[in-house]
Structures are given as C-alpha cells and as structure tokens.
Amino acid sequence: MNPASNDPFRYSSVADQLQTQAEQPQPMLAAAEAPVALAVVETVAAPLDGEVLPPEAPAAAEAPAPAPETPPSIPQYPIGLIDFNLPILVVDSNDDQELLDNPSIVTVLKGSLHPVVVSFWSQGEQRIDQFDTDGDSLSGDFKVEQDQPYPRTMFVVIGRDGRNLVLDPDLYASEAAAAEETNIDEIAGIFPVVIQAKEEPPVVAEAPAEAISDFHDGGVESDEQAIEEEDDEDVEGTDEAEAEVDPNAPPTEMYVAGRMRRVGDIVYAKRKDFGVRECTVTKLRRDATKSLCLQPKDGTAAYWAWNSHVRY
C-alpha cells in the first residue's frame, strides 16, 4: 500500500495546503548554524620586476597657526613736507650751501606751529631752534632739508611755450609738489629723474721736485743759471699778472632769468609764504639754480633766491 495515499495533502486544496504549511513551526537553527559574517581581505600584489609605483601621498600636515597681526607703527616725529623721522640737514637760510653740524631732534612741542625743536652746531657754537613741518625755523635764520641717500628720485617739469618746450630748472621731491610749485603755466609733462651721488675725482700725488745742486764749476753753468733766473722772473711776472684776475671771485654781473643782473639792481622775486616782493641784489654767484642774493624791501633777512622765482 502506498503510504502517500493516506497523505491528507493529497486530497486537500491548494489553499488548505498553504495554510497548513504556515501553521507548522519553523525549525530553529543551531548556534553553530547561524550565518557568519566574512571579512574581506584585500591583498596587494607585489610589484612586478621593473614596475614603478606612484609615490604615496603624504599625510596632510597640520596648517600652522596664523601669526598675530602687528599693529601699525606710529611715527615718532611729525611728517609734512619734511619727514622728521628720516635723516635731516640744517642749512643757513641766507646761504643754503653751508651745512650746519650734528643736527638732532631734542623734543616735539604739541600744539605749536613750529613743533620740532632741533639742536645743531654753527661756527663752533651750539644752537637750538624750532621748525615747522615745511622746514622753516621760528627765527627765520635756518631751515631743514631732507637728507636723502643717493641715488634719489626727483621730478622735473617740462612745459609748453607755443610750439616750443621749456624746462623748469628746479627739481621737486614729488610729482604733486612739482605740479603745485612750478612756475610753468602750461605743463606738458612731469618726469622722474634718478640722481646719482657725485663722484669725487681721485687725488693724484704730485712727484717730488728734483733737487738742484748748488755746486757749479764753471762760467758756462753760471751763465745758464742766469738765463734760467731771468726766464723765471718773466714767468713769475706773468703769474702775478694772471693772479690779479681770480676766477673764483664772485661776479659783479650775470645773465640770470632772462636779463643781465648786477649788484644793486632792483628785482621782484616770489618766495613761499611771502608772495612777490621788491628786492635789491646784494651778491651774485655762479650757480645753476640760485645765483642772486636778494635783500627784500620789507626788512626780512636776505636770502639766495631761486632763479626761476625772479620775475623781472
């Protein structure tokens, strides 16, 4: 007898079979039969013979901490047309070719029109004066100029005079100062000029003069000596005649600012903070920029005027 003939599923419907299977308990898996998670191990093959591997990327280094910001430094001394924090020179207002010795800033007076107190030496005597930021002294006898190391950059102004170009003989410290202070009405351009330090010619040592023997043993040498002495007298006389005209002596007349100028002439000259004034020419010198020493009629001190500031 076939045992499957008594199988209740044989004659039951499909729906009953599905319900009977759902009601039967599912077998429990043993602990040993539980699913095991497998770790994937990635194997790196050894490099082939002659194979060049790319360099390994280094570990990212930690970014350095940003440096703390330093506050801007505050200038110790005032700054105007003259920056007193840079080296300065003190000159005589009447003769700006004379440099005064050892200028040093003593103190700064707050609220003063001439705040910078400067100590310097003039003719072996220590002097102290107050200066404004333009470099003019309180007494009017001295002024401060900027001592700029070489090479230095200055600015020159070229202007138009009809179809011709004219050159301002003055040099200016900045382009703005050149545009403001030039006497040229129609400016064609302002150009920087690099000025190099003046090269002093090397000193050549003179060869010592040959000693002349005082020993003479004949009348011929005595005659030659007499002739040489006469020649020397003639030459000495010529030197004395030439020495009467000293090329270094100050001139008494010069062609300055379009006219012949002489000592005692009356001219009109422009000066900063004073305007155009009537002045008398007291001295002349051979200088490319300042040739006339002028004595203003208003009683202020005499000074060497810029040639371009002399009007007529």
PENOR-V307593 format. One line per field, one symbol per residue. phi: phi as a letter, one per 30 degrees, with the letter a starting at -180 (. if undefined). A space follows every 10 residues. Layout:
phi = ???
This chain:
phi = .ddddddddd cddddddddd dddddddddd ddcddcdcdd ccccdddddi dcdddddddd dddddddddc dddcedbdbb dccddcebbc bdddbddcdc dhdbddabcd icdbdccbca cbhibdbbbc bcddjddddi cbacbdccdd dbccbcccbc bicccbcddd cbdbdddddd cdcddcddlb bdbccdddcd dddcdddddd dcdddbbldd dddddddddd dddddddddd ddddcddddd dcabcbhibd cbdjdcbcbc bdibicbdbc dcbbadbdcb cccccdddjd ddadcdddcd da
